[in-house]
Amino acid sequence: MDVVYEGEVMRGVRLTAVKADRFKTGCLSLTLLAPHTKKTAAMNAVLPYVLRRGTARFSDMQALAAELDDLYGARIEPAIRKKGEVAAVGFCADFPDGAFLPGRVDILSKVAFLMGEILLTPATRGGLLRGDYVLSERQNLMDDINAEINDKRSYASLKLVEAMFRGESYALSKLGTLSDAARISAQTLTKYYRELTASAPIEIFYCGAEEPERVIRVIREALAALPRIGEHVMPATSVKTELTETGERIIRETMDVTQGRLVMGFRLSKSMEQPNLAALTVFNALFGGSPTSRLFLNVRERLALCYYANSYIDLHKGAFFVAAGIDHDRFDEVHGEIIAELASIANGAVEPWELEGAKRGVVSAILSSLDDPLGLEGMYLNRAISGCRARPEELAALCELVTPEDVSAVAADARLTHTYFLTAEEKDA
């Protein structure tokens, strides 16, 4: 059993340290948590890339790369994630564990101090983040935003979320908008950087062979210069437990595409009042989140209505989505069959074999994360943001206890509000 430490090690800085001797590599992440808003989304997306360009001691990427090479090929990469309406912005490092290096090199301290330098002493000119670095990364961000349309599967999901959550921060892409990105300057980004490092709660995750007590000392030393102002309140995601929408809004967009992309958006209400994470996870696996799901076995395989079909739940927002690749003329068939499968589960038509298959798949996926430091990092970050205190092995045990009634209750609670269909012009179809 892994030794897990969880607690605040500095003001507004919380550490999760997993002592595990089975890995040859260590994992260390530093994540600042901020509200995901129109004003800040683009700056959140560009900031870690600007900081990663250089520090006061290592002024450019070449110098940083040389230092990382000296640390046995360690890597420190920017990480930008959207968790509900929370922006998780920071860095993730992986490195050879010192316990397995000749002479037991203290590589954890070296990587932690370098990560601290990247965050706290970035390369500057005239007291501002370097303008050339800001302009370069701003252009990269704008290119990425413009390129979102190239992946039609992701683009369809983005458009559905944009329409379904209009007026809510959740509607924004994690990259922000093109117009907001274009307004980023060295002055605006520096001002935001100072506010963020001073006020944002910070989550640190470590997985490796070091004792938690030593990890605590290393983190405190590496972040000794961290400015701390205010209460460092965890950002929250707005979840509607009372829904006012009536009916379903269908949005069609035409484009030069060879395959239609269907995305359906559902809201959960009562299920989010006191979320049963295990029931939500098993329901998703049974309905469309696994190779033994209803969508895969029935809609894709038995009826051959689509090229792919899957479901996924944002457990932070209480949003449930179905995505499918279909022929342009099969919208009504696929749309109707997906609704029918959901209604069947809601009405209690859950076979013992399919529930057990969903449970086995979920439990296997959760337990396999125990053998993947980056998978563990993601799970513990989700726990911190959601407030769920169940550890991976505890969540796996809870999934084993999910009943047919639990799954049916989630299905009955899902309300379809928006459907987006990306298809070709009629003559092209």
N, C-alpha and C positions, 0 to 999 in steps of 0.2 A: 504494500500500500504506500502510495506517495505521501510525503510529508507536505502539507499545504499550509502556508501562512497567509493570512489576509488581515490587513490593518493599515491605519494611517501612520506613515513614517515621518511625514513633515506636514506642515500646515497645508491642507488642500491637496496632499499627495498620498494616494493610496497604493499599496503594494500587494500584489498576489505573487507569492513565490512558491513554486512547485519543485520540491527536491526529488529528482528522479535519476537514479544511477544507470538506467538502461539506454540512455542516449549518448552518442559520441559528440553531439553538437549541443550548444547552449542557445537559448532564445531569449532576447531581451527586447521589450517594446515599451515605448513611451507615447502616451496618447492624451492629448488635450481635448476636453469635451466642451463643445460650445453649441448654442442654438443654431440650427440650420435655417437661415433666413435669406431672403433675397439680397439684403444688404451685405451679408457676409459670405455667402456660398462660394462665389468665385475667388474671394481672398483666401478662404479656407483651402480651396483646391490648389492654389498656386503657392501658398506660403511655404510648405515643407520642401518643395522643389527649389525655391530660392535659397532657403537656409542650407540645403544640402549642396549648394554650389561652392561653398567655402566658409572658412572661419577666420578669426583674427590670426591664428597660428598657421593654418593651412589655407592660403588665400584663394585657391581654385580647386576644381575637381581633380586635376592631375595630382596635386599635392595630397589631397584627401585619399585618392586611390592608392598612392604610394604608401601612405600610412596604414591603410587597411591591408595592403599586401604584406606589410611587415607584421601584421597581427594574424598571420597564418591564413590569409585570404578571407578575413571576416567581411561581412557585408552589413551596411546600414542603408536602408532604403526608405524613401517617403511612403507614408500610408495615409490614404484618404478614404474614409468610409462614412456612409450615411446609415444611421441606425434610427429608424423612425424619423423624428424631427430633430435628431441630435447629430451634429457633425463630429466625427472622431478623427482628429488630425494629429499626425505625429510621425514616428519612425519605428521601424521594426528591424532588429539585427539578428543575424545568426552567425555563429562562430564555433570553431573547434573547442570542445570543453577542455579547460586547463587540466583536469584530472587525467586526461588521456594523452597529454603532450609531454615530451621529454622534460624532466625537471619540474613538472607541474607548474607551468607558466601561469601567472596570474592574469589571464586574458580577460576575465570578466571586468576587472577594474579598468583595464585599458579601454575596452569597448564602451563601458559606461561613461568614462570621463570624456571620450571622444564624442559620444552622443550628447553629453551635457554641453560640450563646446559648440556643437552644431546648433543646439537650441539657444544657448545663452550668450555666446560670443560670435555671432555671424560676421561674415565679411561686410564691412561698411565703408562709406565714403562721406565725409562731411556730416557724420552722425546719423546717416540714413542707410538703409539696406542698399547695396550697390545697384545703381540705376541700370547698368548694362545687364546684370543678372535678372532684375525685375522685368525689364522689357523682353528679354529672351524667353523667360518662362511664361510671361503673359502671352506671347505669341504661340508658344507650345500649347497653352491651355485653349486659346481660341481655335487652334487647329483641331484639337481634340473635340471641342464642342461642335465645330463644323462637320467633323467626321462621324458624329453620332448617327447620322442618317444612313451611313454606309452599311451598318449591321441592321438589317431590316427586322430581325427578331427583337433585338434590344430597342430599336426605334419604336416599334409598335407598343412595347410595354411602357416606354417613356411617354408616348402620346396618350395612352389610356390613363396613366397616373396623372398627367397634366390636366386632363378633362375631368376626371373623377374627383380630384381634390382641389379644384380651382378655388383660389382664395385661402388655401392652407399652405403652410410651409412645406408640407410633404410633397406638394406638386412639383417642387423644384428638383432638377437634376442635381446630383452631388457636385457637378462641375459648375453650377450656376448658369447664368445666361451670357450670351455673347456681348450684349451691351454693357453688362456689369463688368465683365472681364476687360473690355476695352478701356474702361475708366480707371483701371488699377495703375497706380504710379508708385514710385519709390516713397513719396511722402505719405500717401494713403495706406500703403501696405506696412510701412514702418510704424505708423500710429496704431494700426490694428494689431500688429505683432506685439507691441508693448502692452496693449490692453489685454490681449489674450494670455500672454505668459504671466501677467500679474494676477488675473482674476479667474482663469479657467480651472476647474478641478482637473487633476491629472491622475490617470491610471497607469501604473507601472506593472508589467508582467515579466516574470523570470521563470524559466524552466531549465533545469540543469542539475549538476551534481553538487553544487555549493549549498552549505547550510543556510537557512533563512536568516539567521542572525548576522551572518557575514554579508549577505545581499543587502540587508537593511543599512549596514555601515557604509557599504560602497555607494548606494543610492544617495544617502545623505551627504556624502563627500562630493559626489559628482554634481549634485544639484544645490550645493551650498549657496551659490549666488542667485538662486531663483527668487525673483521678486514675488511677494505674496501680499495682495491687497483685497479686502472685502471678505465675503462669506464663502466663496467658492461653492456655490450651490449647483447641484447636478441639474443640467437642463432636462426638461420634461417634454414628452410627446403628448399632444392633445388627442384623446381617444373619445369618439362619440359613442356613448352607450344608449342614447336615445336618438333614433334615426327619424328624420323628417322627410327624406326623399320618398317619393312614390313612383312606381313604374321604373322602366329601364330606358336609358338613353342610348341609342345606337349611333355610332359615328363611323362614317365610311370615308376613306381617303384613297384616291387613285394615284398610281405611280407605275413606272415601268418595272414591274416585278413579275417573275415567273411563277411564284408561289404566293397564295394568299396567306396573310398573317392575322389570326384571330386572337384577341385578348379580351377576357371577360373579368370584370372587377366586382367583387362582393365586399360588403361591409359586415363585420361581426359586431354585435351589440352586447347582449346579455353575457356572452362568452368572455367579454373583456372586463366585466365588473369585478370578478375575482378569477382571473385567468387560470385555467387548469392546463399548464404547459404540456403535460404528458398527453392529455386528451387531444389537444390541438395538434400536436406533432403526429400522433398515431392516425388521427383523422386524415391529415394531409397525405400521409403515406398510403393509406387505404384508398383515398379518392384519386389522387393523381401524382403523388410524389415518389413513386417507386415503380420498378419493373413488374410488380404484381398488383398494381393499382387498377381501379375500374377504368380509368381513362386509357391506360395502356392496353389492358387485356380486351376490353370491349370496344371502345371507340376506335382505337388504332388497329388492333389485331383482328378481332372477330368481325367487325363491321367494315374494316378497311376504309374509314372515312377521312383519315388524315395521315400526314407524314410523321408528325410527332404530336403529342398531347401531354401536358404536365400541369401540375398545380403547385403553388407555393404560397406560404403565409408569412406576412410581416408581423411577427408576434409583438413588436413594439407598437404598431399602429392599429392592429386589429383589422388588417386588410388581407383579403384572400383573393388570389388571382389564378386564372386558368389561361394557358397559352397553347395555341395549336397552329400547325402549318397545314393548309388545306388547298384543294383546288378552288378556283375562283367561283365556280357555280355550286359549291356544296355548303355555303354559309348556313342556310336554313336547317339542313340535315344535322350538321355538326353542332350548331348552337342548340338545337332541340334535344339532341342526344345527351349533351353535357348536362343540361338542366334536368333531364329525366334521370340520369345516374345520381345526381345530387339528391333529387326528391326521393329516390329509392332508398338511399341511406338514411335520409331524414325520417322516412316512414318505418324504419327499423329492419329493413331487408338486408341484414349484414350476416353473411355466412361465417361460421366459426373458422374455416380454413383461411379466409381472406383477412380476418382480424388477426389471427395468429401470424400470418405472413407479414402483415404490416408491422406488428410488434417486433418480430424477429429482425426485420430490416432496420427499424429505428434503433433498436437496442444495439445491433451490430455496428451501425454508423456512429452512435454515441461512444461506445466502448473503443472503437478503432481510433477515435480522436485522442485517446490516452496514449497512443503510440506515435502521435504526431505533434511536436511542440507548437507548430503554427496553428494546428487545429484546436489545441488546448487554449492558445492565446485568444482565438476568436470566440470560443465558448465562454471563457471567463470575462471577456469584455462585454459580451451580451448580458451576462449575469449582472455585472456592475451597473449597466445602463438600465436594465429592466427592473432591478431590485430583487430578482429571483435569487434565492440563496441556495438552491439545490446544486450540488456538485454533479459532474457528469455521471459518476457511478450511481448517485442517488436518483438522478433523473431517469437513468436506464431502468432502475428498479420500479419507479413509479409508472413507467410506460408498460411494464409487464402487468400492472394491475388495471389498466384501462378496460372498461366494459363496453359491450355493444351499445348500451344506453348512453354512455359518455360520447361515443362517436356520433350517434344519431342526434344528440342534442346540439353538437357543433354544426352538423349539416343543416338542421332545422333553423339555426340562428343566422345562417349565411343569406344575406339579401343582395341579389344582383341589382346593381344600380347603373352600371355603364358597360357597354361593349364597343370595342374598337376593331374595325376591319380594314386592313390595308390590302387593296386589290388592284388589278390592272384595269385600264380603260376597257370598255366592253369589246371593242374591236380587237384589242390585244389579247384579252382573255379567250 
